[in-house]
């Protein structure tokens, strides 16, 4: 079964509202073993809506729309669907009763405009909406010479849509799929090599038609390998994917830092806990981003004691006790000052590690080359340094540097564990 998701609304087409519903639904449908082939956005206009429903039913087995089920004149989903499949709109007594009870509980009269929400294409089924006025619609549509198509129209309000899908639609889709096979996936997360390099290291695993299937995508510098298969039960699926997972770990080695929802800060804090070590940070280019990431991990305060943030040499002089000769030379380009900041930070917080991130080259006085961002990791006996080359879109530079800093510490902890 393949699927198409329709996001309906002028506010989506105009860009005033981001369509998060399609993203959410795509993830859930994939978990159910239903492949999403199309995302379509359409305005609140009857003729375009009719055409989109017709086209979607022609090319997709399952169509799920969000939005356009409200009481206003711009809410045309039910009318468009009925016209697209040649059905009349009829009032469902149970839907009208739901509306009447809901408005009575709220102490408000049921208006004629809201009664429109009890209209359904003839032959449809009502999908209950326990928390809103707009019930969902399920409709089976015959397709001559083919299996029928199925349409589910859900409210555009994300919380209502998610509740309806989770409580009702998901179970119904498993019935429509006609089998009880289980879909399992594992996301293996890597950092330190670009997507093209990771793919080149795993050429046979990424090829199409393979089972388990391995997909690859990049998210803010993190490269994610999604391993997916299906089987009679979870145990069969996991046994089938295990050789592929082992191959990925064997080839990629320390490029892999975690799985599923893991981020680099999770991996770093696990290693700090394992080694019973503590950390403090000093950030210039990243402006406190790394501290924010670390503090977002439950229980982080046991291993992460805090950090400094400053964006000028004056700021760093005010915060830490830095070597006078380094400050006098304003030695920012060589990284000596960043190393001194890391050591001072470790000393001030009385931690095992002090991790410092220097400034962007363009923020330095008299910068005359692209250069890079200096990182420094201070321990009790030494301070290790490295430089991260700067490239890519400006909006990604802080995230890029922050992840490289965490990965610098992660690799050090792995090497010295």
N, C-alpha and C positions, 0 to 999 in steps of 0.2 A: 504494500500500500504506500503510495506517495501522496504528498500533501502540498497545499498552497495556503499561505496565510495572507489575509486581506486586512490591511489597516485602513479604516475608514474615518475620514474627518478633514474638514478644511484646515483645522489647526495643525494637523500633521503635514499636509501638503505645503502649507505656508512656512513650515519650519519653526513655528512658535512652540510646539510640543514635540519632544523626542519620542519616537515610537519604541518604547521598551517592551510593549506587549509581544511583538513579533519575536524579539530575542528570547523572551521568557518561554513562549510557546514552543519555539524551535528546540530548545534544550529538552523540554518535557516530552515532545513528540519523539525525538531521537532516543530518549530513554525507553520509550514504548516500542521501539523498533520501526517507527514510521519515518520515512525519509522525506524531509522538506526540500522541494525543488524550486519553489518560487516564493518570494515576498513581493506583494503588490500594495501600493498605497494609492488611494483614490479619494477625490473630494466628495463633499455632500451634494452631489447632483445626480438626478435620477437616471438619465441616459448613460453616463459613464459607469454608474454603479451596475446597471443592468448588464452592460457589455462585459464588465469585469467578472460578474458572476457566471455569465455564459461561457466566457473564455476559460475561467478556472475549472468549471465542471467538465469542459471538453478535454483538458490536459491533465487533470489531477483527480485522484480517487477520493481525496478528502479535502474539503475547503473549510477553513475556520476563519471567520471574520470577527473583528473587534470594533465596537463603536456603532453609532447610528441607531441605537435602540431606545433612545430617550423620547420624551413627549413633545419636543419642539418640532416646528415645521421643517427644520434642517435635518431631522433624523429620519432617513429614508431607507434604511437597510431592509426592513420588512417589505416595503412596497417594491423595492428593486428586485429582491429575491423572488417575490411572487410573480412579478412581470417576466423575469428571466426564465422561469420554469413553466409559465402559463397556468398558474393557479390563482384562484380567488383568495382574497383575505377574509377570514372568518373570525368571529369573537370566540375565544376559549373561555367558558364559564369559570374554570378553575383559576385561570389567570386573572380574570376580573375579580374573583373572590379574594385572591391573594392581595391585589391592589387595595380593595375595600378594607380588608383587615389591617393592612399596613398603614393606611391613612387614618383609620379609626384610632389605632394605637398612638399615632402622632398627633391626634387631636386636630386634624385638618380635613376639609371636605375633599372628596375625590372629584377632580375636574374632568371635563370632557377631553381635554388635551391628554391627560394621563390615561384615560380609557383606551386610547390608541395603543398602549403598550400591551393590551390583551388581544391584539390582532395577530393572527398567524396565517401563513399560507396553508391552504387546505391540504390535509394529510400530514401536517407537521406534528411534532411532539414538543411539549413545553419542557424546558430545562429549568428547574427551580433556581431562583436567586434569593436566598434567605435574607440577605442584607440590603437589597436594593429594590427599586420599583420595576426594573426591566428584566423580565424572565428571558432566558436564552431560548433559542430555537434550534431544533434538530429536524432535518428534512432529508429523506431518501429520495433520490432523483433517478428514475430509470434512464438507461442509456442503451438504445437499441444495438444489439450485437455485442454488448460489453457488460461487465458487471456494473451495478448501480453506483452512482456517486453519492457522497454524503456531505451535507452542509451543516455546520454548527455556527450559529451567530451568537456571539457573546458580548456582554457590555464592554465599553471602552475603559471604564474605571478599573485600573489595574487590580486593586484589592478585590473587587467583586469578580472580575474575570478569573483571577487566580483561585478564588474559593470555589467558583462554579466548576472550573476545570478539574481541580483536585478532588472535589467531593462527588462529582457526577460524570463528567465527560471522559476522564481518563479510564474509568472502569468500562464505560460504554465502548470506547475505542478498542479495548482489548477484546471485547466480544466481536466487534466488527472485523478485526484482524483475522479471526477464525482459527487461531492456534494459541497455544500456551507457551510458546518458546520464549526463553528469557534472553534479554539483551544486557550485556555487561560491558563496561568500559573502564579503562584506567588512564588517567592523564599523567604522563611522566614529564616533569618540568626540568628544564636545563637553563644554564646561563654561562656565558663566556665564549660562545661561538655563534656567528650569525646563522640564520635559517638555512641559507644556501650551503654552508659548510656542514651543518648537521645532516641535511638531506643527503649530501654527497657521501657522508660516512655510512649511511644506511640505505644504499640504493635499492636493494632487493626488498627491503621491508616497506618502502613507501609506494611501491608499484600498485596500480589499480588491479582489482580483481583478486587480491590476496585475502586469505582468511587465516588469522585475524587481520582486519583492515587496520592500517596505521596512517593516521592523518597528521599533518604538521601545520602549525600556525605560530605566528609571533604575537606577543602581547607586551608592549612596553619593554622590549629587550629580552624578555623571557621567551624561550622557544619551547613550545608544548607539543609533545607527541601523544596523540590520543589513540590508544589501542582498544579496538572494539570487536566483539564477536557475539554470536548467539548460539544457544543450545537448548537442550531439554530442561536443564536446571542450572543454577549458579555454579555448582561444583564442576559440571562439564565445561562451562564457559571459562572458568578460571584455569582449569587444567589445559584447555586448548590455547589460552593466551600466554601461559607461563614460559614456554620456550622463547617466544618473541620478546617478552619482557626481559628475560635473562640476556638475550642477545643485545638488546639496547643498552642495558647496564654494562655489559662486558665491553662493548665498543666505545661507548661515550664516557665511561669512567666517572671522574670527578666533575664532568660537566653537569651531571645529574645532581640536583640538590633536593628533590622531593617529589611528591605525587599529589594529584587531585587539587585541593585548595591551598597547598603549601605555597608560601612566599619565601624569599631569601631570609627575611627576619625570623621566620619560624625555624628554618634550618640552623641559623646561627645560634639562636637561643637554646635549641636542643643540644648543640655541641658544647655550648658554655655550661649547661647543666651537667652533661656527661663528664666534662673535665673539671667541674666544680670551680670555674673561673668567673670573674666579674669584668664588666665592661663600662667604660664611659666614652662619650663621643664629643668631638669638637667640629662644628660645621661652619663652613664659609659659603661655598657655592650652593650647597643644598638647603641652606636656610632653615634647618631644623627638621627637614623631611625624614631623615633617618631616625631621629629620636621619636618622631611621630609614629613611624612604622613599628619600631621596637616596643613602644609603650602600648600599642594596640594588641599585642599578643598577651593572652591571659597568663598571669604569673610572671610577667617579665621583670618585675621589680626585684625579684630574688637574684637576678644575674645582671640586670642593666640598672646602673645606679643614677643615670642622668647624663646631662651634657651641656655644652656651651654652644652658643650661636652668636657670631659677630660677622660684620661684613666690611670691616676696615682694620688697618693696622692699629689705629688708635683704640678700637674696640678690643683687640686681642691684648694690647698692653694693659688695658684696664682690668681684664679678666684674669690673666695668668702671669706668673713670674717667668719671663722669657729671658734668655741669655742676652745681655746688653750688646755684645758684638753683633749678634744676628739681627737684633732690632735696629741697631745703628746702620747696618748695611741695607736694611729693608730687602733682605735676600729672599724675595718671593719666587723668582723664576727658577731657581735651582731646587727648591723644595726644602731647603734647610730650615726656613721659618715654620713650615708645616710640620716637620719632624719635631721641632722644639715645642710647638703647640700640643702635639700628641703626647709628648713626655710630660709636659706641665699638667695636662688634663688628667693623665693617669695618676700623677702624684697628688693632685688636688682632691680627686675623688677616692683615692686610696683603692684603686682597682688593679686587677691583673693586666688589663689591656686599656690603652687609650687609642682610639681610632679618630684620626683627623682628616678632614677633607679641605683642600685648599681652595683658592679663588679660581673663577674662570679667567683665562688669559685676557679676555677683553676688558675685565674689570681692574686690571693692573695698570699702574701709571706707566706711560710710555710703552705700552704693548706694541711690539712691532712684528709679531708673527702669530699664527694660530695657536701654536704650543699645545699644552694639555693641562689637565687638572692633577695636581700632586696629591697623593694619598700617603698617609704615614700610620704605622701601627707600632705603638710603643709597648714594650714589655719591661719586666724588671731589669733585664740585662742588656737590651738592645732596642733599636728602633729600625724597623724595616720600612722601606719606601718603594713606591712605584708611581708611574705616571699614566693617566688614562687619556688617550687621544680623543679630541673633541670632534664630533661630526654629527650630521643628522639635523632634524628639524629643531629649531630653538625651543619649542615647547616641551621637547623630550630631554633636554640636556640635564636638568636637575635629577630627573628620575634615573637617567642613564648613569650619572656619577654616583648617586646614592646606592644603586644596585652594585656597581663595581666596588664600592667601598665595603659593602657587606660581603661580597664574594671574596674580596681580598682577605678579610678576617676568616671567612669560612674555610678557604683553602689552607690558611696558616694553621687553623685548629685541626684540620684533617691530617696535615703533615706532621704535626707535633703531638698527635693523640697517642 
